[in-house]
Amino acid sequence: MRMKNLNIGGLEITLPIIQGGMGVGISLSGLASAVANEGGVGVISPAGIGFLYKKHSPDYLQNCIFGLTEEIRLCRAKSNGIIGVNIMVALSNYADLVITSIKEGADIIFSGAGLPLDLPKYLTPGSKTRLVPIVSSARGAALICNKWKANYNYLPDAIVVEGPKAGGHLGFKVEQIEDENFTLEKLIPEVIAVANEIGTLHGCSIPVIAAGGIYTGEDIDKFLKMGAAGVQMGTRFVTTVECDASDKFKQAYIDAGENDVRIIKSPVGMPGRAISSLFLDEVEAGTKQPKYCPVNCIKTCDITTAPYCIIASLSAALKGNFKHGYAFAGSNVWRTDKIITVKELFITLRQEFNDYRNSLNLTLA
């Protein structure tokens, strides 16, 4: 009994599991290569990567290009598997990061935190990089498909649907996050219907990938049965040996209780899900205010009204400093209880999937 392979633009992925891209510095070459080696899709997040490579030059934007290039090359040195890059549309250097990913031959670019309406324009002749938008609605999926087809004669190689239980920035209004009409279970069939309609019209297949709050093999089974071609998971990969975050960051996940996760207002202009911290308490009390903007990393962030500098706070948390930062996390972070290797995690997910299938006396083709 096994999970079906996932095909994205002709790339055959042994296990239909994509590791979510997590910045700042949470998913780099260490985690991504380990996931790719196990048959999933390993994903690098270049958000804030210039902060991590700041010794390269005084120029943050140049450091981002250098850092992403280095991380992709390190991944290639460690793995022959499928490597992706997750690039937020909201990043001020979005174009540079897309161009760099394509130049370095990333297998897939995942792009969300805004609608990546012009993503295909960066493809170069002979490029084999697949393009996968991340959406939070069927309307967003249809808009992207129609714009890409009309302007670039290109359709998404897959679509990731991220529901409101995800960690980090959420593509929903605050009042929609707990609304039953916006659950991932409601969104997946709607986006699949759009993908099938557009795919049929143009003679192609657009696989849909479920994301947000997926934690167990049983969860994977549920969404595969609903018609999803695969799943994206982030939170559960943080508490692995190979995750690029510090041990203190990982311990914050393990220590988090069910009531320790909150919805915050991010300087990016979107709500986000994060683990409670002293820093967030001070933000909520109105005692935080950035003195200056070090790099202007987000297009939509206004230093005059922002409650804090997001890149500085996430960089602090990466090192385990929660007095000056916080950690994004999915709704199931409270279920993490120990640090294991990526290999052990994949074994566990397979076992959970198979145990659940066996309990239903079903077989998977």
TIKOL-713237 format. One record per residue (C-alpha): x, y, z; residue in one letter; residue number from 1; chain. Coordinates in steps of 0.1 Angstrom, whole numbers, plus 5000, padded with zeros to 4 digits. Example, Ala and Ser with C-alpha at 12.3 -4.5 7.8 and 13.67 -1.06 7.14 Angstrom:
<east = 5123	north = 4955	up = 5078	type = A	seq = 1	mol = A>
<east = 5137	north = 4989	up = 5071	type = S	seq = 2	mol = A>
END
This chain:
<east = 5000	north = 5000	up = 5000	type = M	seq = 1	mol = A>
<east = 5015	north = 5033	up = 4990	type = R	seq = 2	mol = A>
<east = 5007	north = 5069	up = 4982	type = M	seq = 3	mol = A>
<east = 5004	north = 5077	up = 4945	type = K	seq = 4	mol = A>
<east = 5032	north = 5096	up = 4928	type = N	seq = 5	mol = A>
<east = 5027	north = 5133	up = 4922	type = L	seq = 6	mol = A>
<east = 5034	north = 5147	up = 4887	type = N	seq = 7	mol = A>
<east = 5041	north = 5184	up = 4884	type = I	seq = 8	mol = A>
<east = 5048	north = 5195	up = 4848	type = G	seq = 9	mol = A>
<east = 5064	north = 5161	up = 4840	type = G	seq = 10	mol = A>
<east = 5084	north = 5159	up = 4872	type = L	seq = 11	mol = A>
<east = 5076	north = 5126	up = 4888	type = E	seq = 12	mol = A>
<east = 5076	north = 5130	up = 4926	type = I	seq = 13	mol = A>
<east = 5078	north = 5097	up = 4945	type = T	seq = 14	mol = A>
<east = 5058	north = 5109	up = 4975	type = L	seq = 15	mol = A>
<east = 5030	north = 5135	up = 4971	type = P	seq = 16	mol = A>
<east = 5044	north = 5156	up = 4999	type = I	seq = 17	mol = A>
<east = 5058	north = 5191	up = 4994	type = I	seq = 18	mol = A>
<east = 5077	north = 5207	up = 5023	type = Q	seq = 19	mol = A>
<east = 5064	north = 5243	up = 5028	type = G	seq = 20	mol = A>
<east = 5088	north = 5271	up = 5023	type = G	seq = 21	mol = A>
<east = 5095	north = 5288	up = 5056	type = M	seq = 22	mol = A>
<east = 5114	north = 5320	up = 5061	type = G	seq = 23	mol = A>
<east = 5134	north = 5337	up = 5076	type = V	seq = 24	mol = A>
<east = 5160	north = 5309	up = 5075	type = G	seq = 25	mol = A>
<east = 5138	north = 5280	up = 5086	type = I	seq = 26	mol = A>
<east = 5139	north = 5261	up = 5053	type = S	seq = 27	mol = A>
<east = 5172	north = 5264	up = 5035	type = L	seq = 28	mol = A>
<east = 5194	north = 5238	up = 5018	type = S	seq = 29	mol = A>
<east = 5196	north = 5216	up = 5050	type = G	seq = 30	mol = A>
<east = 5159	north = 5208	up = 5052	type = L	seq = 31	mol = A>
<east = 5151	north = 5210	up = 5015	type = A	seq = 32	mol = A>
<east = 5178	north = 5186	up = 5005	type = S	seq = 33	mol = A>
<east = 5168	north = 5161	up = 5032	type = A	seq = 34	mol = A>
<east = 5132	north = 5162	up = 5021	type = V	seq = 35	mol = A>
<east = 5142	north = 5158	up = 4984	type = A	seq = 36	mol = A>
<east = 5163	north = 5128	up = 4993	type = N	seq = 37	mol = A>
<east = 5133	north = 5111	up = 5008	type = E	seq = 38	mol = A>
<east = 5112	north = 5115	up = 4976	type = G	seq = 39	mol = A>
<east = 5093	north = 5146	up = 4985	type = G	seq = 40	mol = A>
<east = 5098	north = 5182	up = 4972	type = V	seq = 41	mol = A>
<east = 5123	north = 5201	up = 4993	type = G	seq = 42	mol = A>
<east = 5117	north = 5239	up = 4993	type = V	seq = 43	mol = A>
<east = 5140	north = 5268	up = 5000	type = I	seq = 44	mol = A>
<east = 5125	north = 5301	up = 5013	type = S	seq = 45	mol = A>
<east = 5147	north = 5331	up = 5003	type = P	seq = 46	mol = A>
<east = 5126	north = 5355	up = 5024	type = A	seq = 47	mol = A>
<east = 5152	north = 5375	up = 5044	type = G	seq = 48	mol = A>
<east = 5181	north = 5355	up = 5031	type = I	seq = 49	mol = A>
<east = 5202	north = 5386	up = 5027	type = G	seq = 50	mol = A>
<east = 5202	north = 5390	up = 5064	type = F	seq = 51	mol = A>
<east = 5218	north = 5355	up = 5067	type = L	seq = 52	mol = A>
<east = 5244	north = 5363	up = 5041	type = Y	seq = 53	mol = A>
<east = 5251	north = 5398	up = 5052	type = K	seq = 54	mol = A>
<east = 5289	north = 5393	up = 5053	type = K	seq = 55	mol = A>
<east = 5290	north = 5389	up = 5016	type = H	seq = 56	mol = A>
<east = 5285	north = 5426	up = 5009	type = S	seq = 57	mol = A>
<east = 5269	north = 5458	up = 5024	type = P	seq = 58	mol = A>
<east = 5240	north = 5455	up = 4999	type = D	seq = 59	mol = A>
<east = 5211	north = 5435	up = 5012	type = Y	seq = 60	mol = A>
<east = 5196	north = 5429	up = 4978	type = L	seq = 61	mol = A>
<east = 5228	north = 5416	up = 4964	type = Q	seq = 62	mol = A>
<east = 5232	north = 5394	up = 4994	type = N	seq = 63	mol = A>
<east = 5198	north = 5379	up = 4987	type = C	seq = 64	mol = A>
<east = 5208	north = 5369	up = 4952	type = I	seq = 65	mol = A>
<east = 5241	north = 5355	up = 4965	type = F	seq = 66	mol = A>
<east = 5225	north = 5336	up = 4993	type = G	seq = 67	mol = A>
<east = 5197	north = 5321	up = 4972	type = L	seq = 68	mol = A>
<east = 5223	north = 5310	up = 4946	type = T	seq = 69	mol = A>
<east = 5244	north = 5294	up = 4973	type = E	seq = 70	mol = A>
<east = 5215	north = 5276	up = 4989	type = E	seq = 71	mol = A>
<east = 5202	north = 5262	up = 4956	type = I	seq = 72	mol = A>
<east = 5238	north = 5250	up = 4947	type = R	seq = 73	mol = A>
<east = 5242	north = 5235	up = 4982	type = L	seq = 74	mol = A>
<east = 5209	north = 5216	up = 4977	type = C	seq = 75	mol = A>
<east = 5221	north = 5202	up = 4943	type = R	seq = 76	mol = A>
<east = 5254	north = 5191	up = 4960	type = A	seq = 77	mol = A>
<east = 5234	north = 5172	up = 4987	type = K	seq = 78	mol = A>
<east = 5205	north = 5158	up = 4966	type = S	seq = 79	mol = A>
<east = 5194	north = 5146	up = 4932	type = N	seq = 80	mol = A>
<east = 5158	north = 5150	up = 4942	type = G	seq = 81	mol = A>
<east = 5132	north = 5177	up = 4934	type = I	seq = 82	mol = A>
<east = 5141	north = 5212	up = 4947	type = I	seq = 83	mol = A>
<east = 5117	north = 5241	up = 4948	type = G	seq = 84	mol = A>
<east = 5119	north = 5278	up = 4959	type = V	seq = 85	mol = A>
<east = 5090	north = 5296	up = 4976	type = N	seq = 86	mol = A>
<east = 5090	north = 5333	up = 4967	type = I	seq = 87	mol = A>
<east = 5065	north = 5357	up = 4982	type = M	seq = 88	mol = A>
<east = 5049	north = 5381	up = 4958	type = V	seq = 89	mol = A>
<east = 5050	north = 5408	up = 4986	type = A	seq = 90	mol = A>
<east = 5089	north = 5408	up = 4987	type = L	seq = 91	mol = A>
<east = 5104	north = 5439	up = 4973	type = S	seq = 92	mol = A>
<east = 5130	north = 5419	up = 4955	type = N	seq = 93	mol = A>
<east = 5105	north = 5393	up = 4941	type = Y	seq = 94	mol = A>
<east = 5118	north = 5397	up = 4905	type = A	seq = 95	mol = A>
<east = 5154	north = 5392	up = 4915	type = D	seq = 96	mol = A>
<east = 5146	north = 5360	up = 4934	type = L	seq = 97	mol = A>
<east = 5125	north = 5346	up = 4906	type = V	seq = 98	mol = A>
<east = 5152	north = 5353	up = 4880	type = I	seq = 99	mol = A>
<east = 5179	north = 5338	up = 4902	type = T	seq = 100	mol = A>
<east = 5158	north = 5306	up = 4908	type = S	seq = 101	mol = A>
<east = 5153	north = 5301	up = 4871	type = I	seq = 102	mol = A>
<east = 5189	north = 5308	up = 4863	type = K	seq = 103	mol = A>
<east = 5201	north = 5283	up = 4889	type = E	seq = 104	mol = A>
<east = 5177	north = 5257	up = 4875	type = G	seq = 105	mol = A>
<east = 5153	north = 5253	up = 4905	type = A	seq = 106	mol = A>
<east = 5128	north = 5226	up = 4896	type = D	seq = 107	mol = A>
<east = 5097	north = 5245	up = 4908	type = I	seq = 108	mol = A>
<east = 5089	north = 5280	up = 4919	type = I	seq = 109	mol = A>
<east = 5060	north = 5283	up = 4944	type = F	seq = 110	mol = A>
<east = 5046	north = 5318	up = 4948	type = S	seq = 111	mol = A>
<east = 5020	north = 5333	up = 4970	type = G	seq = 112	mol = A>
<east = 5015	north = 5361	up = 4996	type = A	seq = 113	mol = A>
<east = 4999	north = 5380	up = 4968	type = G	seq = 114	mol = A>
<east = 4988	north = 5369	up = 4933	type = L	seq = 115	mol = A>
<east = 5018	north = 5361	up = 4910	type = P	seq = 116	mol = A>
<east = 5001	north = 5373	up = 4879	type = L	seq = 117	mol = A>
<east = 5032	north = 5379	up = 4859	type = D	seq = 118	mol = A>
<east = 5054	north = 5350	up = 4871	type = L	seq = 119	mol = A>
<east = 5057	north = 5333	up = 4836	type = P	seq = 120	mol = A>
<east = 5072	north = 5364	up = 4821	type = K	seq = 121	mol = A>
<east = 5105	north = 5356	up = 4838	type = Y	seq = 122	mol = A>
<east = 5109	north = 5322	up = 4821	type = L	seq = 123	mol = A>
<east = 5139	north = 5320	up = 4797	type = T	seq = 124	mol = A>
<east = 5143	north = 5300	up = 4765	type = P	seq = 125	mol = A>
<east = 5151	north = 5264	up = 4775	type = G	seq = 126	mol = A>
<east = 5141	north = 5269	up = 4811	type = S	seq = 127	mol = A>
<east = 5127	north = 5238	up = 4828	type = K	seq = 128	mol = A>
<east = 5115	north = 5255	up = 4860	type = T	seq = 129	mol = A>
<east = 5079	north = 5247	up = 4867	type = R	seq = 130	mol = A>
<east = 5056	north = 5274	up = 4881	type = L	seq = 131	mol = A>
<east = 5031	north = 5268	up = 4909	type = V	seq = 132	mol = A>
<east = 5010	north = 5296	up = 4924	type = P	seq = 133	mol = A>
<east = 4997	north = 5294	up = 4959	type = I	seq = 134	mol = A>
<east = 4961	north = 5306	up = 4963	type = V	seq = 135	mol = A>
<east = 4934	north = 5308	up = 4990	type = S	seq = 136	mol = A>
<east = 4903	north = 5306	up = 4967	type = S	seq = 137	mol = A>
<east = 4889	north = 5292	up = 4935	type = A	seq = 138	mol = A>
<east = 4885	north = 5328	up = 4923	type = R	seq = 139	mol = A>
<east = 4922	north = 5334	up = 4927	type = G	seq = 140	mol = A>
<east = 4931	north = 5302	up = 4909	type = A	seq = 141	mol = A>
<east = 4908	north = 5311	up = 4880	type = A	seq = 142	mol = A>
<east = 4922	north = 5346	up = 4878	type = L	seq = 143	mol = A>
<east = 4958	north = 5334	up = 4877	type = I	seq = 144	mol = A>
<east = 4951	north = 5307	up = 4851	type = C	seq = 145	mol = A>
<east = 4932	north = 5331	up = 4828	type = N	seq = 146	mol = A>
<east = 4959	north = 5358	up = 4831	type = K	seq = 147	mol = A>
<east = 4988	north = 5335	up = 4825	type = W	seq = 148	mol = A>
<east = 4971	north = 5319	up = 4795	type = K	seq = 149	mol = A>
<east = 4961	north = 5352	up = 4779	type = A	seq = 150	mol = A>
<east = 4993	north = 5370	up = 4785	type = N	seq = 151	mol = A>
<east = 5020	north = 5343	up = 4783	type = Y	seq = 152	mol = A>
<east = 5002	north = 5312	up = 4768	type = N	seq = 153	mol = A>
<east = 5012	north = 5293	up = 4800	type = Y	seq = 154	mol = A>
<east = 4991	north = 5275	up = 4826	type = L	seq = 155	mol = A>
<east = 5002	north = 5266	up = 4861	type = P	seq = 156	mol = A>
<east = 5020	north = 5233	up = 4864	type = D	seq = 157	mol = A>
<east = 5001	north = 5228	up = 4896	type = A	seq = 158	mol = A>
<east = 4981	north = 5249	up = 4921	type = I	seq = 159	mol = A>
<east = 4987	north = 5249	up = 4959	type = V	seq = 160	mol = A>
<east = 4955	north = 5257	up = 4979	type = V	seq = 161	mol = A>
<east = 4965	north = 5270	up = 5013	type = E	seq = 162	mol = A>
<east = 4937	north = 5270	up = 5039	type = G	seq = 163	mol = A>
<east = 4933	north = 5291	up = 5070	type = P	seq = 164	mol = A>
<east = 4950	north = 5266	up = 5094	type = K	seq = 165	mol = A>
<east = 4984	north = 5273	up = 5079	type = A	seq = 166	mol = A>
<east = 5013	north = 5290	up = 5097	type = G	seq = 167	mol = A>
<east = 5026	north = 5324	up = 5086	type = G	seq = 168	mol = A>
<east = 5008	north = 5348	up = 5064	type = H	seq = 169	mol = A>
<east = 4972	north = 5338	up = 5055	type = L	seq = 170	mol = A>
<east = 4953	north = 5349	up = 5024	type = G	seq = 171	mol = A>
<east = 4921	north = 5355	up = 5044	type = F	seq = 172	mol = A>
<east = 4903	north = 5382	up = 5063	type = K	seq = 173	mol = A>
<east = 4905	north = 5378	up = 5100	type = V	seq = 174	mol = A>
<east = 4868	north = 5369	up = 5102	type = E	seq = 175	mol = A>
<east = 4872	north = 5342	up = 5076	type = Q	seq = 176	mol = A>
<east = 4898	north = 5322	up = 5094	type = I	seq = 177	mol = A>
<east = 4873	north = 5304	up = 5117	type = E	seq = 178	mol = A>
<east = 4844	north = 5306	up = 5091	type = D	seq = 179	mol = A>
<east = 4833	north = 5271	up = 5080	type = E	seq = 180	mol = A>
<east = 4828	north = 5284	up = 5045	type = N	seq = 181	mol = A>
<east = 4866	north = 5290	up = 5041	type = F	seq = 182	mol = A>
<east = 4879	north = 5257	up = 5054	type = T	seq = 183	mol = A>
<east = 4904	north = 5237	up = 5033	type = L	seq = 184	mol = A>
<east = 4879	north = 5210	up = 5030	type = E	seq = 185	mol = A>
<east = 4855	north = 5235	up = 5013	type = K	seq = 186	mol = A>
<east = 4883	north = 5251	up = 4992	type = L	seq = 187	mol = A>
<east = 4898	north = 5220	up = 4977	type = I	seq = 188	mol = A>
<east = 4868	north = 5208	up = 4957	type = P	seq = 189	mol = A>
<east = 4862	north = 5244	up = 4944	type = E	seq = 190	mol = A>
<east = 4897	north = 5248	up = 4932	type = V	seq = 191	mol = A>
<east = 4898	north = 5213	up = 4917	type = I	seq = 192	mol = A>
<east = 4866	north = 5222	up = 4897	type = A	seq = 193	mol = A>
<east = 4883	north = 5253	up = 4883	type = V	seq = 194	mol = A>
<east = 4915	north = 5234	up = 4875	type = A	seq = 195	mol = A>
<east = 4896	north = 5206	up = 4858	type = N	seq = 196	mol = A>
<east = 4875	north = 5230	up = 4838	type = E	seq = 197	mol = A>
<east = 4905	north = 5251	up = 4826	type = I	seq = 198	mol = A>
<east = 4926	north = 5220	up = 4820	type = G	seq = 199	mol = A>
<east = 4899	north = 5203	up = 4799	type = T	seq = 200	mol = A>
<east = 4895	north = 5235	up = 4779	type = L	seq = 201	mol = A>
<east = 4932	north = 5236	up = 4770	type = H	seq = 202	mol = A>
<east = 4939	north = 5199	up = 4769	type = G	seq = 203	mol = A>
<east = 4961	north = 5196	up = 4800	type = C	seq = 204	mol = A>
<east = 4961	north = 5185	up = 4836	type = S	seq = 205	mol = A>
<east = 4965	north = 5210	up = 4865	type = I	seq = 206	mol = A>
<east = 4971	north = 5191	up = 4898	type = P	seq = 207	mol = A>
<east = 4958	north = 5207	up = 4929	type = V	seq = 208	mol = A>
<east = 4978	north = 5204	up = 4962	type = I	seq = 209	mol = A>
<east = 4962	north = 5209	up = 4996	type = A	seq = 210	mol = A>
<east = 4980	north = 5229	up = 5023	type = A	seq = 211	mol = A>
<east = 4974	north = 5244	up = 5057	type = G	seq = 212	mol = A>
<east = 4969	north = 5223	up = 5089	type = G	seq = 213	mol = A>
<east = 4979	north = 5190	up = 5074	type = I	seq = 214	mol = A>
<east = 4998	north = 5170	up = 5100	type = Y	seq = 215	mol = A>
<east = 4993	north = 5133	up = 5098	type = T	seq = 216	mol = A>
<east = 4991	north = 5104	up = 5073	type = G	seq = 217	mol = A>
<east = 4954	north = 5104	up = 5080	type = E	seq = 218	mol = A>
<east = 4952	north = 5140	up = 5069	type = D	seq = 219	mol = A>
<east = 4971	north = 5132	up = 5037	type = I	seq = 220	mol = A>
<east = 4947	north = 5103	up = 5030	type = D	seq = 221	mol = A>
<east = 4917	north = 5126	up = 5035	type = K	seq = 222	mol = A>
<east = 4928	north = 5152	up = 5010	type = F	seq = 223	mol = A>
<east = 4940	north = 5127	up = 4984	type = L	seq = 224	mol = A>
<east = 4905	north = 5111	up = 4986	type = K	seq = 225	mol = A>
<east = 4890	north = 5145	up = 4980	type = M	seq = 226	mol = A>
<east = 4909	north = 5147	up = 4947	type = G	seq = 227	mol = A>
<east = 4940	north = 5166	up = 4957	type = A	seq = 228	mol = A>
<east = 4971	north = 5153	up = 4939	type = A	seq = 229	mol = A>
<east = 4994	north = 5159	up = 4969	type = G	seq = 230	mol = A>
<east = 4998	north = 5179	up = 5001	type = V	seq = 231	mol = A>
<east = 5021	north = 5206	up = 5014	type = Q	seq = 232	mol = A>
<east = 5033	north = 5205	up = 5050	type = M	seq = 233	mol = A>
<east = 5053	north = 5230	up = 5069	type = G	seq = 234	mol = A>
<east = 5050	north = 5228	up = 5107	type = T	seq = 235	mol = A>
<east = 5058	north = 5192	up = 5111	type = R	seq = 236	mol = A>
<east = 5091	north = 5196	up = 5093	type = F	seq = 237	mol = A>
<east = 5103	north = 5223	up = 5117	type = V	seq = 238	mol = A>
<east = 5110	north = 5198	up = 5145	type = T	seq = 239	mol = A>
<east = 5134	north = 5178	up = 5124	type = T	seq = 240	mol = A>
<east = 5172	north = 5175	up = 5129	type = V	seq = 241	mol = A>
<east = 5178	north = 5189	up = 5094	type = E	seq = 242	mol = A>
<east = 5156	north = 5220	up = 5097	type = C	seq = 243	mol = A>
<east = 5178	north = 5250	up = 5094	type = D	seq = 244	mol = A>
<east = 5164	north = 5268	up = 5124	type = A	seq = 245	mol = A>
<east = 5182	north = 5269	up = 5158	type = S	seq = 246	mol = A>
<east = 5174	north = 5243	up = 5185	type = D	seq = 247	mol = A>
<east = 5158	north = 5270	up = 5205	type = K	seq = 248	mol = A>
<east = 5134	north = 5278	up = 5177	type = F	seq = 249	mol = A>
<east = 5125	north = 5241	up = 5174	type = K	seq = 250	mol = A>
<east = 5120	north = 5239	up = 5211	type = Q	seq = 251	mol = A>
<east = 5095	north = 5268	up = 5210	type = A	seq = 252	mol = A>
<east = 5074	north = 5245	up = 5187	type = Y	seq = 253	mol = A>
<east = 5077	north = 5216	up = 5211	type = I	seq = 254	mol = A>
<east = 5068	north = 5238	up = 5241	type = D	seq = 255	mol = A>
<east = 5038	north = 5254	up = 5225	type = A	seq = 256	mol = A>
<east = 5004	north = 5244	up = 5239	type = G	seq = 257	mol = A>
<east = 4971	north = 5243	up = 5221	type = E	seq = 258	mol = A>
<east = 4962	north = 5278	up = 5234	type = N	seq = 259	mol = A>
<east = 4996	north = 5293	up = 5226	type = D	seq = 260	mol = A>
<east = 4989	north = 5300	up = 5190	type = V	seq = 261	mol = A>
<east = 4974	north = 5334	up = 5180	type = R	seq = 262	mol = A>
<east = 4964	north = 5353	up = 5149	type = I	seq = 263	mol = A>
<east = 4984	north = 5384	up = 5145	type = I	seq = 264	mol = A>
<east = 4983	north = 5415	up = 5123	type = K	seq = 265	mol = A>
<east = 5015	north = 5414	up = 5102	type = S	seq = 266	mol = A>
<east = 5033	north = 5445	up = 5088	type = P	seq = 267	mol = A>
<east = 5029	north = 5427	up = 5055	type = V	seq = 268	mol = A>
<east = 4992	north = 5437	up = 5056	type = G	seq = 269	mol = A>
<east = 4979	north = 5402	up = 5061	type = M	seq = 270	mol = A>
<east = 4969	north = 5382	up = 5092	type = P	seq = 271	mol = A>
<east = 4993	north = 5355	up = 5103	type = G	seq = 272	mol = A>
<east = 4994	north = 5326	up = 5127	type = R	seq = 273	mol = A>
<east = 5022	north = 5326	up = 5152	type = A	seq = 274	mol = A>
<east = 5032	north = 5312	up = 5186	type = I	seq = 275	mol = A>
<east = 5026	north = 5336	up = 5215	type = S	seq = 276	mol = A>
<east = 5057	north = 5353	up = 5228	type = S	seq = 277	mol = A>
<east = 5067	north = 5382	up = 5251	type = L	seq = 278	mol = A>
<east = 5075	north = 5402	up = 5219	type = F	seq = 279	mol = A>
<east = 5039	north = 5397	up = 5206	type = L	seq = 280	mol = A>
<east = 5025	north = 5407	up = 5239	type = D	seq = 281	mol = A>
<east = 5044	north = 5440	up = 5237	type = E	seq = 282	mol = A>
<east = 5033	north = 5445	up = 5201	type = V	seq = 283	mol = A>
<east = 4997	north = 5440	up = 5212	type = E	seq = 284	mol = A>
<east = 5002	north = 5465	up = 5240	type = A	seq = 285	mol = A>
<east = 5014	north = 5490	up = 5215	type = G	seq = 286	mol = A>
<east = 5049	north = 5493	up = 5230	type = T	seq = 287	mol = A>
<east = 5068	north = 5483	up = 5199	type = K	seq = 288	mol = A>
<east = 5077	north = 5506	up = 5170	type = Q	seq = 289	mol = A>
<east = 5106	north = 5502	up = 5146	type = P	seq = 290	mol = A>
<east = 5131	north = 5531	up = 5147	type = K	seq = 291	mol = A>
<east = 5141	north = 5526	up = 5111	type = Y	seq = 292	mol = A>
<east = 5137	north = 5502	up = 5081	type = C	seq = 293	mol = A>
<east = 5169	north = 5483	up = 5075	type = P	seq = 294	mol = A>
<east = 5162	north = 5469	up = 5041	type = V	seq = 295	mol = A>
<east = 5126	north = 5476	up = 5029	type = N	seq = 296	mol = A>
<east = 5121	north = 5439	up = 5024	type = C	seq = 297	mol = A>
<east = 5083	north = 5440	up = 5019	type = I	seq = 298	mol = A>
<east = 5065	north = 5461	up = 4993	type = K	seq = 299	mol = A>
<east = 5035	north = 5466	up = 5014	type = T	seq = 300	mol = A>
<east = 5052	north = 5475	up = 5047	type = C	seq = 301	mol = A>
<east = 5052	north = 5512	up = 5058	type = D	seq = 302	mol = A>
<east = 5078	north = 5519	up = 5084	type = I	seq = 303	mol = A>
<east = 5058	north = 5549	up = 5096	type = T	seq = 304	mol = A>
<east = 5028	north = 5528	up = 5106	type = T	seq = 305	mol = A>
<east = 5043	north = 5493	up = 5111	type = A	seq = 306	mol = A>
<east = 5042	north = 5481	up = 5147	type = P	seq = 307	mol = A>
<east = 5076	north = 5464	up = 5142	type = Y	seq = 308	mol = A>
<east = 5102	north = 5453	up = 5116	type = C	seq = 309	mol = A>
<east = 5091	north = 5418	up = 5105	type = I	seq = 310	mol = A>
<east = 5125	north = 5408	up = 5091	type = I	seq = 311	mol = A>
<east = 5143	north = 5418	up = 5123	type = A	seq = 312	mol = A>
<east = 5118	north = 5400	up = 5145	type = S	seq = 313	mol = A>
<east = 5118	north = 5368	up = 5124	type = L	seq = 314	mol = A>
<east = 5156	north = 5368	up = 5123	type = S	seq = 315	mol = A>
<east = 5157	north = 5371	up = 5161	type = A	seq = 316	mol = A>
<east = 5134	north = 5342	up = 5165	type = A	seq = 317	mol = A>
<east = 5154	north = 5321	up = 5141	type = L	seq = 318	mol = A>
<east = 5182	north = 5323	up = 5167	type = K	seq = 319	mol = A>
<east = 5158	north = 5316	up = 5196	type = G	seq = 320	mol = A>
<east = 5155	north = 5352	up = 5208	type = N	seq = 321	mol = A>
<east = 5118	north = 5355	up = 5215	type = F	seq = 322	mol = A>
<east = 5122	north = 5387	up = 5235	type = K	seq = 323	mol = A>
<east = 5127	north = 5404	up = 5202	type = H	seq = 324	mol = A>
<east = 5109	north = 5381	up = 5178	type = G	seq = 325	mol = A>
<east = 5083	north = 5354	up = 5173	type = Y	seq = 326	mol = A>
<east = 5078	north = 5322	up = 5153	type = A	seq = 327	mol = A>
<east = 5051	north = 5316	up = 5127	type = F	seq = 328	mol = A>
<east = 5035	north = 5281	up = 5130	type = A	seq = 329	mol = A>
<east = 5005	north = 5261	up = 5118	type = G	seq = 330	mol = A>
<east = 4974	north = 5254	up = 5139	type = S	seq = 331	mol = A>
<east = 4988	north = 5219	up = 5149	type = N	seq = 332	mol = A>
<east = 5021	north = 5231	up = 5163	type = V	seq = 333	mol = A>
<east = 5009	north = 5220	up = 5198	type = W	seq = 334	mol = A>
<east = 5011	north = 5184	up = 5186	type = R	seq = 335	mol = A>
<east = 5049	north = 5185	up = 5181	type = T	seq = 336	mol = A>
<east = 5067	north = 5167	up = 5209	type = D	seq = 337	mol = A>
<east = 5102	north = 5158	up = 5198	type = K	seq = 338	mol = A>
<east = 5129	north = 5163	up = 5173	type = I	seq = 339	mol = A>
<east = 5134	north = 5135	up = 5147	type = I	seq = 340	mol = A>
<east = 5152	north = 5132	up = 5114	type = T	seq = 341	mol = A>
<east = 5134	north = 5139	up = 5081	type = V	seq = 342	mol = A>
<east = 5138	north = 5102	up = 5073	type = K	seq = 343	mol = A>
<east = 5121	north = 5092	up = 5105	type = E	seq = 344	mol = A>
<east = 5093	north = 5117	up = 5097	type = L	seq = 345	mol = A>
<east = 5087	north = 5102	up = 5063	type = F	seq = 346	mol = A>
<east = 5086	north = 5067	up = 5078	type = I	seq = 347	mol = A>
<east = 5061	north = 5079	up = 5104	type = T	seq = 348	mol = A>
<east = 5039	north = 5096	up = 5078	type = L	seq = 349	mol = A>
<east = 5039	north = 5064	up = 5056	type = R	seq = 350	mol = A>
<east = 5030	north = 5043	up = 5087	type = Q	seq = 351	mol = A>
<east = 5002	north = 5067	up = 5097	type = E	seq = 352	mol = A>
<east = 4988	north = 5066	up = 5062	type = F	seq = 353	mol = A>
<east = 4990	north = 5029	up = 5059	type = N	seq = 354	mol = A>
<east = 4976	north = 5022	up = 5094	type = D	seq = 355	mol = A>
<east = 4946	north = 5045	up = 5086	type = Y	seq = 356	mol = A>
<east = 4940	north = 5028	up = 5053	type = R	seq = 357	mol = A>
<east = 4942	north = 4994	up = 5069	type = N	seq = 358	mol = A>
<east = 4918	north = 5004	up = 5096	type = S	seq = 359	mol = A>
<east = 4893	north = 5011	up = 5068	type = L	seq = 360	mol = A>
<east = 4902	north = 4979	up = 5050	type = N	seq = 361	mol = A>
<east = 4911	north = 4999	up = 5018	type = L	seq = 362	mol = A>
<east = 4938	north = 4995	up = 4993	type = T	seq = 363	mol = A>
<east = 4954	north = 5023	up = 4973	type = L	seq = 364	mol = A>
<east = 4961	north = 5017	up = 4936	type = A	seq = 365	mol = A>
END
